[in-house]
Amino acid sequence: MRLDKYLKVSRLIKRRTVANEACDNGRISVNGRVVKASYDVKVGDKIEIALGNRTLAVEVLVVAETVRKDDAAAMYKEV
């Protein structure tokens, strides 16, 4: 699954266009490397999101195309 879609489905970022812009601006890194929105997310990847003055680090636990809102938080674990 593409990184921008994963960020939207897991509700780490509210909209896919915002996730895409964050990737283009170099605010998102996976496993220590700045990546593009087309990066293929895999289980075990560590994603760091720099939004504003805070950084959120998560580890991917599940990659699913669609998830209910209540189950979205189970897709990742905060590090």
C-alpha distances in whole Angstrom, upper triangle without the diagonal:
4,6,9,7,6,10,11,10,12,14,15,15,17,16,13,16,17,14,14,17,17,15,17,20,19,19,16,16,14,16,19,18,17,14,13,10,8,8,5,6,8,11,14,12,15,14,17,17,21,22,26,28,26,23,20,19,16,15,12,13,11,7,8,8,11,13,17,18,20,18,15,17,17,13,14,18,20,21
4,6,5,6,9,10,11,12,14,14,14,15,14,10,13,14,11,10,14,14,11,14,17,16,16,13,13,12,15,17,16,14,11,9,6,5,6,5,6,10,13,15,13,15,13,15,15,18,19,23,25,24,21,19,18,16,16,13,15,13,10,11,10,13,15,19,19,22,19,16,18,18,15,15,19,20,21
4,5,5,6,9,10,10,12,11,11,13,12,9,12,12,8,8,12,11,9,12,14,13,13,9,10,9,13,15,13,12,9,8,5,6,5,6,6,9,12,13,11,12,9,12,12,15,16,20,22,20,17,15,14,13,13,11,14,13,10,12,12,14,15,18,18,21,19,15,16,17,13,13,16,17,18
4,5,5,6,9,10,11,10,9,11,9,6,8,8,5,5,9,9,8,10,13,13,12,10,12,12,16,17,15,13,11,9,5,7,8,10,9,13,15,17,14,14,12,13,12,14,15,18,21,19,17,15,16,15,15,14,16,15,12,13,12,14,15,18,17,20,18,15,16,18,14,15,18,18,20
4,5,5,6,8,10,10,10,10,9,6,9,11,8,9,12,12,11,14,17,16,16,13,15,14,18,20,18,17,14,12,8,9,10,10,9,13,15,17,15,16,13,15,14,17,17,21,23,22,20,17,17,16,16,13,15,13,10,10,9,10,12,15,15,18,16,13,15,16,13,14,17,19,21
4,5,5,6,8,8,9,11,11,9,12,12,9,11,14,13,12,15,17,17,15,12,14,12,15,18,17,16,14,13,10,10,10,9,7,10,11,13,12,13,11,13,13,16,17,20,22,20,18,15,14,12,12,10,12,10,7,8,8,10,11,13,13,16,14,10,12,13,9,10,14,15,17
4,6,5,6,5,6,8,8,7,10,10,7,9,12,11,11,14,15,15,13,10,12,12,15,17,17,15,13,13,10,12,12,12,10,13,14,15,13,12,10,11,10,13,13,17,19,17,15,12,12,11,12,10,13,12,10,11,11,12,12,14,13,15,14,10,11,13,10,10,13,14,16
4,5,5,6,5,6,6,5,9,9,7,10,12,12,13,15,17,17,15,13,16,16,19,21,20,18,16,15,12,13,14,14,13,15,16,18,16,16,13,15,13,16,15,18,21,19,17,15,16,14,15,13,15,14,12,11,10,10,10,12,11,14,13,10,12,14,11,12,16,16,19
4,5,8,8,9,9,9,12,13,11,13,16,16,16,19,20,20,18,16,18,17,20,22,22,20,18,17,14,15,15,14,12,14,15,17,16,16,14,16,15,18,18,21,24,21,19,17,17,14,15,12,13,11,9,8,7,7,7,9,9,12,10,7,10,11,9,11,15,16,19
4,6,8,9,11,11,14,14,11,14,17,16,16,19,20,20,17,15,16,15,18,20,21,20,18,18,15,16,16,15,12,13,13,15,14,14,12,14,13,16,16,20,21,19,17,14,14,11,12,10,11,9,9,9,10,9,8,9,8,10,9,5,7,8,6,8,11,12,16
4,5,6,8,10,13,12,10,14,16,14,15,19,19,19,17,15,17,17,20,21,22,20,19,18,15,18,17,17,15,17,17,18,17,16,14,14,13,15,14,17,19,17,16,13,14,12,14,13,14,13,13,12,12,11,10,10,8,10,10,6,8,11,9,10,13,13,17
4,7,9,10,13,11,9,13,14,12,13,17,17,16,13,12,14,14,17,18,19,17,16,16,14,17,16,16,14,16,16,16,15,13,10,11,9,12,11,14,16,14,12,9,11,9,12,11,14,14,13,14,15,14,13,14,11,13,13,9,9,12,10,9,11,11,14
4,6,7,9,7,6,10,11,10,11,14,15,15,12,11,14,15,19,19,19,17,16,15,13,16,16,17,15,18,18,19,17,16,12,12,9,11,10,13,16,14,13,11,13,13,15,14,17,16,15,16,16,15,14,15,13,15,15,12,12,15,13,13,15,14,17
4,7,9,7,8,11,12,12,14,16,17,18,15,15,18,19,22,23,23,20,19,18,15,18,19,19,18,20,21,22,20,19,16,16,13,15,12,15,18,17,16,14,17,16,18,17,19,18,17,17,16,14,14,14,12,15,15,12,13,16,15,15,18,17,20
4,5,5,6,9,10,11,13,14,16,17,15,15,18,19,23,23,22,20,18,16,13,16,17,18,17,20,22,23,21,20,17,17,14,16,14,16,20,19,18,17,19,18,20,19,21,19,17,17,15,14,15,16,14,17,17,14,16,19,17,17,20,20,23
4,5,5,6,9,10,11,12,14,15,14,13,16,17,21,22,20,18,15,13,10,12,14,15,15,18,20,22,19,19,16,17,14,16,15,18,21,20,19,17,19,18,19,18,20,18,16,15,13,14,15,16,15,19,18,15,17,19,17,17,20,21,23
4,5,5,6,9,10,10,12,14,14,14,17,19,22,23,21,18,16,13,10,13,15,17,17,21,23,24,22,21,18,18,15,16,15,17,20,20,19,19,20,20,22,21,23,22,19,19,17,17,19,20,19,22,22,19,20,23,20,21,23,23,25
4,5,5,6,9,10,11,13,11,12,15,17,21,21,20,16,15,13,11,14,16,18,17,21,23,24,21,20,16,15,12,13,11,13,17,17,16,16,18,18,20,20,22,22,20,20,18,19,19,20,19,22,22,18,19,22,19,19,21,21,23
4,5,5,6,9,10,11,9,9,12,14,17,18,16,13,12,10,8,11,12,14,14,17,19,20,17,16,13,12,10,11,11,14,17,16,15,14,15,15,17,16,19,18,17,17,16,17,17,19,18,20,20,16,17,19,17,16,19,18,20
4,5,5,6,9,10,10,10,13,14,18,18,16,13,11,8,6,9,11,14,14,18,20,21,18,18,14,14,12,13,13,16,19,19,17,17,18,18,19,18,21,20,18,19,17,18,20,22,21,24,23,19,20,22,19,19,22,21,23
4,5,5,6,9,9,10,13,16,19,19,17,13,12,10,8,12,14,17,17,21,23,24,20,19,16,15,12,12,11,14,17,17,16,17,18,19,21,21,24,23,21,22,21,22,23,24,23,26,25,22,22,25,22,21,23,22,24
4,5,5,6,5,6,10,13,16,16,14,11,10,9,9,12,13,16,16,19,21,21,18,16,13,11,8,8,8,11,14,14,13,13,15,16,18,18,22,22,20,21,21,22,22,24,22,25,24,20,20,23,20,19,20,19,20
4,5,5,6,5,8,11,14,14,11,8,7,5,5,9,10,13,13,17,19,19,16,15,11,11,9,10,11,14,16,16,14,14,15,16,17,17,21,21,19,20,20,21,22,24,23,26,24,21,21,23,20,19,20,19,20
4,6,8,9,11,14,17,16,13,10,8,6,7,10,12,15,16,20,23,23,19,18,15,14,12,13,13,15,18,18,17,18,18,19,21,21,24,24,22,23,22,24,25,27,26,29,28,24,25,26,23,22,24,23,24
4,6,8,11,14,17,16,13,10,10,9,10,14,14,18,18,22,24,24,20,19,15,13,11,10,11,13,15,16,15,16,17,19,21,22,25,26,24,26,25,26,27,29,27,30,29,25,25,27,24,23,24,23,23
4,6,7,11,14,12,10,6,7,8,10,13,13,16,16,20,22,21,17,15,12,11,9,9,11,13,14,15,13,14,15,17,19,19,23,24,22,25,24,26,27,29,27,29,28,24,24,26,23,21,22,20,20
4,7,10,13,12,11,8,9,10,11,14,14,17,16,19,21,20,16,14,11,8,6,5,7,10,11,11,9,11,12,14,16,18,21,22,21,23,23,25,25,26,25,26,26,22,21,23,21,18,19,17,17
4,7,10,9,8,6,7,8,9,12,11,13,12,15,17,16,12,10,7,6,5,6,9,12,14,12,10,10,10,11,13,14,18,19,18,20,20,22,22,24,23,24,23,19,19,20,17,15,16,15,15
4,7,6,5,4,6,9,10,12,10,12,11,14,15,14,10,8,6,5,7,9,12,15,16,14,11,11,9,11,12,13,17,18,17,20,21,23,23,26,24,26,24,20,20,21,18,15,16,15,14
4,5,5,6,7,10,11,12,9,10,9,10,12,10,7,5,5,6,9,12,15,18,19,16,13,12,10,10,10,10,14,15,15,18,19,22,22,24,24,25,23,19,19,19,16,13,14,14,13
4,6,9,9,13,14,15,12,12,11,11,12,9,6,5,6,8,12,14,17,20,20,18,14,13,10,10,10,11,14,16,16,20,22,24,24,27,26,27,24,21,20,20,17,14,15,14,12
4,7,9,13,15,16,13,15,14,15,16,13,10,8,8,8,11,13,16,19,19,17,13,13,11,12,12,14,18,20,20,23,25,27,27,29,28,29,27,24,22,23,20,17,17,16,14
4,6,10,13,14,11,13,13,15,16,15,11,10,9,9,12,13,16,19,19,18,15,15,13,14,14,15,19,21,20,23,24,26,27,30,29,30,28,25,24,24,21,19,19,18,17
4,7,10,12,10,13,13,16,18,17,13,12,10,9,10,11,14,17,18,17,14,14,13,15,16,16,20,21,20,23,23,25,26,29,28,29,28,24,23,24,21,19,20,19,18
4,7,8,6,10,11,13,16,16,12,12,10,11,11,13,15,18,20,19,16,16,15,15,16,15,19,19,18,20,20,23,24,27,26,28,26,23,23,23,20,18,20,19,19
4,5,6,10,11,15,18,18,14,15,12,13,13,14,16,19,21,20,18,18,17,17,18,17,20,20,18,20,19,22,23,26,25,28,26,22,23,24,20,20,22,21,22
4,6,9,10,14,17,18,14,15,12,13,13,15,16,19,21,20,18,17,17,17,17,16,19,18,16,17,16,18,20,23,22,25,23,20,21,22,18,18,21,21,22
4,6,9,12,16,17,15,16,14,16,16,18,19,23,25,24,21,20,19,18,18,16,19,18,15,16,15,18,20,23,24,26,24,21,22,23,19,19,22,22,23
4,6,9,13,14,11,13,11,14,14,17,19,22,24,23,20,18,17,16,15,14,17,16,13,15,15,18,20,23,24,26,23,20,21,21,17,17,19,20,21
4,6,10,12,10,13,12,15,16,19,21,25,27,25,21,19,18,16,14,12,14,13,10,13,13,16,18,22,22,24,21,19,20,19,15,16,18,20,20
4,7,9,7,10,9,13,14,18,20,23,25,22,19,17,15,12,11,8,11,10,8,11,12,15,16,19,20,21,18,16,16,16,12,12,15,16,17
4,6,6,9,11,14,16,20,22,26,27,24,21,18,15,13,10,7,9,8,7,10,13,16,16,20,21,22,18,16,16,15,11,11,14,16,16
4,6,9,11,15,17,21,23,26,27,24,21,18,15,11,8,5,5,6,7,10,13,16,16,19,20,20,16,15,15,13,9,9,11,14,14
4,6,9,13,16,19,22,25,26,22,19,16,13,10,6,5,6,9,10,14,17,19,18,21,22,22,18,16,15,14,11,9,10,12,12
4,6,10,13,16,19,22,23,20,16,14,11,8,6,5,8,10,11,14,17,19,19,22,22,22,19,17,16,15,12,10,11,12,11
4,7,10,13,16,19,19,16,13,10,7,6,4,6,10,12,13,17,19,21,20,22,22,22,20,17,15,15,12,9,9,9,8
4,7,10,13,16,17,14,10,8,6,5,6,8,11,13,13,16,18,19,19,21,20,21,19,16,14,15,12,10,10,10,9
4,7,10,13,13,10,7,6,4,7,9,11,15,16,17,19,21,22,21,23,22,22,21,17,16,17,15,12,12,10,9
4,6,10,11,8,6,5,6,8,11,13,16,18,18,20,21,21,21,22,20,22,21,17,16,18,16,13,13,11,12
4,6,7,6,4,6,9,12,15,17,20,22,21,23,24,25,24,25,23,24,24,20,19,21,19,17,17,14,14
4,6,6,6,8,11,14,17,19,22,23,22,24,24,24,24,24,22,23,23,20,18,21,20,18,18,15,16
4,6,8,11,14,17,20,22,25,26,26,28,28,28,27,27,24,26,26,23,21,24,23,21,21,18,19
4,7,10,13,17,20,23,26,27,28,29,30,30,29,29,26,27,27,24,22,25,24,22,21,17,18
4,7,10,13,17,19,22,24,25,27,28,28,26,27,24,24,24,21,19,22,21,18,17,14,14
4,7,10,14,16,19,21,22,24,25,26,24,25,23,23,23,20,17,20,18,15,14,11,11
4,7,10,13,16,18,18,21,22,22,21,22,20,20,19,16,14,16,15,12,11,8,8
4,7,10,13,16,17,19,21,22,21,22,20,20,19,16,14,15,13,10,9,6,5
4,7,9,12,13,16,18,19,18,19,18,18,16,13,11,11,10,6,5,4,5
4,6,9,11,15,17,18,17,19,19,18,16,13,11,11,9,5,5,6,7
4,6,7,11,14,15,14,17,17,17,14,12,11,9,6,5,7,9,10
4,7,10,14,15,13,16,16,16,12,11,10,7,5,5,7,10,12
4,6,10,11,10,13,14,14,11,10,10,8,5,7,10,13,15
4,7,9,10,13,15,15,12,10,12,10,7,9,13,15,17
4,6,7,10,13,14,11,10,12,11,8,11,15,18,20
4,7,10,13,15,13,11,14,14,11,14,18,20,23
4,7,10,12,10,9,13,13,11,14,18,20,23
4,6,8,6,6,10,10,9,12,16,18,22
4,5,5,6,10,10,11,14,17,19,23
4,6,5,8,10,11,13,16,17,21
4,6,7,9,11,13,15,17,20
4,6,6,7,10,13,15,19
4,5,6,8,11,13,17
4,5,6,8,10,13
4,6,7,10,14
4,7,10,13
4,7,9
4,6
4
